Amino acid sequence: MDKVRVRIAPSPTGDPHVGTAYMALFNLIFARHHKGDFILRIEDTDQSRSKAEYEQNIYKALKWSNISWDEGPDVGGSYGPYRQSERTDIYREYCQKLLDEGKAYKCFATAEELQEMRELSSKLGKRTGYDRRYRNLSTEEIAKRENEGQPYVVRLKVPLTGTCEYIDAIKGPLSCPWADIDDQILLKSDGFPTYHLANVVDDHLMKITHVIRGDEWLSSTPKHVLLYEVFGFTPPTFMHLPLLLGSDGKKLSKRKNPTSIFYYRDSGYLPEAFINFLTLMGYSMQEDKEVYSIDEIIKEFDPKRIGVSGAFFDVKKLDWINQQYIINTVKEEDLWERLQEWIYNETFMQKLMPLCHTRIKTFGEFMDLCHFFFVNKIPHNTQLLCPKKITPQTSAYILQAILWLLEKDDNWDRDSIEKASRNAAELFEVNHKNIIIKLLFASLTGKHQGPPLFDSFVILGKDRARARFLEAIEFLGGISNKKLATFKKLFEAGQCKELVEKES
């Protein structure tokens, strides 16, 4: 067998997700078990959302999780560059090959046409949206449209009949009718590749032997199998791992759960416990052992012990595992030092001093004023979360709106937080001080007042503050998917007050 080479290809488009660590872990374990290589590749082809700081956060989050890689943008290797934005000429060359061979075509569909196609497909109950109207244009028609400057994408010619059949090393033989698959876009109108093209070309050129990824990619696998075929590449072995599920049984979503790796780092979890917990999500050790080192699972790893159904991301289980690691790996005489490393350190404490200097009458009041910085769960109170007797549902909508306002530019500095709070007051036509500020205090601190709010928000940090908003929304009764969809439209139209009046 060729030397095992596996990879992950996260997108630097947001906070480092626990799912990234989950997939990275199993790729790392598989590579180390087979004495192979583990590659980190950055999929930054979405130029509108990719940011350099997000890429750096991927490195920081994985390194905190004790996950290291053999090749990548930061460490180099023989198959670079490892950022897809630096490989665009390669993708265009391969795309042109498919165009020349008649296996792909230029599609001039406008956004309006695509919307009409989707609406018609929905009415007819079809699974595909694009109707392939540009698939068989003549050479003359294509040249005419190009000369007129009409933008286009390049699409793959997916078979119109038959079935895609392939073997998944975990799930066994799988198949999918080609009729259920759109002619996939390979090259976008900006000249950048889609994930499908870049993924297959890179995996081939980087000699990836096994593609280990989550079940959410199962629907894309036939497209990738077809690309391997039309290029004449030997496909890798596919292995799809169970999805991480939230308590509602659905894919772990940042709308309902803290999903940033940094949340778990900043909440005081040990990285060894965190990765131990993640491996439990998709794998069962012999004798159902639950606490073990990364070296132990690498040594005994057997793909047959990978689960086939979704895995619940049970934070209570994570808490229990973390406690076992504290008891068994942190000596009693070292505990205070570890706590200092976490949060009880000079740097963090100095941030709090300006907030409490004029607000405490005795030193004994410091912890009462600032306790919420040091705990992960705060007690919620309906009365505090519903100031001036606004309804719990309205409070939940306001908190969700503030989250959307902050997430829009992903800027969580003091000025942005204050601006978001004032925008929310305008959107809902409520008093900023008596409603919004009191609601924020209750959500973040569990009290009706405390240290300066916006400064406290910044010090608490985006991930922990966001988690408290989600907990408060859940405590208030949550927002159903149906209501959220309606609210999102009103929010974007600036008509939040209309929904509030309906709910009241």
C-alpha angles and dihedrals in degrees: 000000000000116000109282113253121178134170149186122216110196122181117236092223103113146342116340103266125221085234089065091056090045093055093039090054095055092045089050093047092049092048095047092046090055094037089243137132130277116206130197113207124180115224100204100151092120094085095180093061106025116102133182091230090056090054090052089050090056089057093046094047095048093045090051086053089055091246115143130180135209098218132022146119092286098044102031127217143186097282103051160169090081097191112085092214087066093053101056094117089057093053093047090052092053092043091053089052090059091047091051091050094048093245093117135029143199113258119200098186113147125222089254092052092049091051091051090049092051092049092049093047090050091052091049092046094240121156094217125064107193113077097204093238092152097045098100106034116149121250089249094052092049091049091048093052092046091050089053088056096245110166118236144179127217116242132194117240102238115196113265094215139025133045137281111230126186142149123250111201091221105033100032125221114007132181140185131186111245087223088072093059128082123224093268122229110244101174123029124220090259090061094252120124126243119241091260096061097037093045095054096041093047094046089052096046093043090050094238108183100185129031107206112183143134129289090252087078094058092094090054096048096085089056090052093045088053092049091053088051098048092046092047092237125148106245121232124239109274121220119178118196126207117270123253106248131202124226088273091063093247129113110294104269130192087219089072106017139044100254102167115107087219091063090063092044092050093044092064104259119149113242091227090056092044094056092041088056093047093053089055088061094070107015141052119211121217114282087015091279110181106183115057142129126260088248091058095054091044090054097048099031115147121173089214088071093059112110124242100205130065119284121227114233094224109187091190088061090049090051091052093048091047090052090053090053092048091050096043105032106030113069116223091242090052097048097090091049090052091049089051091051089052104048113317093086135121095254095053096040092052089058089060098049097080089050096054105026095098096028104064125075093191134016086247090070094059096088093043089055098042105027093113091070091063103045133069098210126046126191112255125215124196093212092055093043091052104051117186088014096287111162122267089241091055091049089051091050092050093051091047091050092052089051091052091048091052094042093052093078095012088231114140102172123129097266093047092050092050091045091051091051092051092046089053090052090054094045093053095033093232133134111276097213100037099040114018099037093044091048091050092049091051093048097048103033107019088235137090093242142009142134118347104307104221094043089049090050091055094047093047087056135228098275098048093041091049091050090054091053090052091048091050092049090050091047090052090057100274128247118273119230091248093051091044092055091051092045092049091058092048091045092053090048092049092242102121093131090064093061093043091055089050092051095046 
